[in-house]
């Protein structure tokens, strides 16, 4: 089951997360300040909350991916990697009432962070699912390959 999360996939997601973190920092600290200042005071609070949610999602993803990299590199063992404090941290959902009122740049980053977080959460769920459950909802091709591997 562990083979589905390859080092290449982890590295690709890690690069994506780091780029997104840099884009979010640049936007929320520099480029988006003019757009933020044009918002009403109440929306500025929503903007600030959403920027914190973006940062939280990305940092949880990066921490989880670093655990996977550490496991692959032999820096930590499977028991340590499977501890609850090594799981993907909880990240709040964005407020659907606030999103349509935010600047386009902020919304793009919010959606990108939600998408990345959701993909990594699915990977983690696959790791935590019993093999039968994973196979039942997996692709027919993957199921066939698994049966062939067990047969030989």
C-alpha positions in Angstrom: 0.0 0.0 0.0 2.9 2.4 0.8 4.1 2.1 -2.9 1.3 4.4 -4.0 3.1 7.3 -2.4 6.3 7.4 -4.2 9.3 9.6 -3.4 8.7 11.3 -6.8 5.1 12.2 -5.9 6.1 13.5 -2.4 8.9 15.6 -4.0 6.5 17.0 -6.6 3.9 17.9 -3.9 6.6 19.4 -1.7 7.8 21.6 -4.5 4.2 22.6 -5.3 3.5 23.4 -1.6 6.7 25.5 -1.3 5.9 27.5 -4.4 2.4 28.0 -3.2 3.7 29.1 0.2 6.0 31.7 -1.5 3.1 32.9 -3.7 0.9 33.3 -0.7 3.5 35.1 1.3 4.2 37.5 -1.6 0.5 38.2 -2.2 -0.7 38.6 1.4 2.4 40.6 2.6 3.1 42.7 -0.5 1.0 42.5 -3.7 -2.4 42.1 -2.1 -2.1 44.9 0.4 -3.6 47.5 -2.0 -6.6 45.2 -2.7 -6.9 44.5 1.0 -7.0 48.2 1.9 -9.8 48.7 -0.6 -12.0 46.3 1.4 -14.5 47.3 4.1 -13.3 46.8 7.7 -15.4 43.7 8.1 -14.1 42.2 4.9 -10.5 43.0 5.9 -11.1 40.8 8.9 -12.4 38.0 6.6 -9.4 38.6 4.3 -7.0 38.2 7.3 -8.8 35.1 8.5 -8.6 33.5 5.1 -4.9 34.3 4.7 -4.3 32.5 8.0 -6.2 29.5 6.8 -4.2 29.4 3.6 -1.0 29.5 5.6 -2.2 26.9 8.0 -3.2 24.5 5.2 0.1 24.9 3.4 2.2 24.4 6.5 0.2 21.3 7.5 0.9 19.9 4.0 4.6 20.7 4.2 4.9 19.1 7.6 3.2 16.0 6.4 5.4 15.8 3.3 8.5 16.3 5.3 7.5 13.3 7.4 7.1 11.2 4.3 10.5 12.4 3.1 12.1 11.6 6.4 10.5 8.1 6.3 11.9 7.6 2.8 15.3 8.8 3.8 15.4 6.5 6.8 15.5 9.5 9.2 12.4 8.3 11.0 10.8 4.8 11.2 7.3 3.8 10.2 6.1 3.7 13.9 7.2 7.3 14.4 5.7 8.4 11.0 2.4 6.9 11.9 2.1 8.7 15.3 -1.0 11.0 15.5 1.2 14.1 15.8 2.7 13.2 12.4 -0.7 13.1 10.7 -2.0 15.9 8.4 -3.2 18.7 10.8 -6.7 19.9 10.8 -7.3 22.9 8.6 -10.5 25.0 8.6 -12.6 25.4 5.5 -13.0 28.8 3.9 -16.1 30.8 4.6 -18.3 30.5 1.4 -20.0 33.8 2.3 -16.7 35.7 2.4 -15.0 34.2 -0.7 -17.1 35.9 -3.4 -16.3 39.3 -1.8 -12.5 38.9 -1.7 -10.1 40.0 -4.4 -9.5 37.5 -7.3 -5.8 37.0 -6.3 -6.8 36.0 -2.7 -9.5 33.6 -4.0 -7.1 31.9 -6.3 -4.6 31.3 -3.5 -7.4 30.1 -1.2 -8.7 27.6 -3.8 -5.2 26.4 -4.6 -4.4 25.7 -0.9 -7.7 23.9 -0.5 -7.0 21.8 -3.5 -3.5 20.9 -2.4 -4.7 20.1 1.1 -7.5 17.9 -0.2 -5.1 15.9 -2.4 -2.7 15.3 0.4 -5.6 14.4 2.7 -6.7 11.7 0.2 -3.2 10.3 0.1 -3.1 10.1 3.9 -6.5 8.5 4.0 -5.3 5.9 1.5 -2.4 5.1 3.8 -4.7 4.8 6.8 -7.4 2.7 5.0 -7.3 -1.1 5.4 -6.2 -2.8 2.1 -9.7 -4.2 1.4 -11.3 -0.8 1.7 -8.7 0.9 -0.6 -9.1 -1.8 -3.2 -12.9 -1.6 -3.1 -12.9 2.1 -4.0 -9.7 1.9 -6.2 -9.6 1.6 -10.0 -10.4 -1.6 -11.7 -6.9 -1.6 -13.3 -5.2 -1.3 -9.8 -7.4 -4.0 -8.4 -6.4 -6.3 -11.3 -2.7 -5.5 -10.8 -3.0 -6.3 -7.1 -4.7 -9.6 -7.8 -1.9 -10.5 -10.3 0.8 -9.6 -7.9 -0.8 -11.8 -5.2 -1.2 -14.7 -7.7 2.5 -14.8 -8.6 
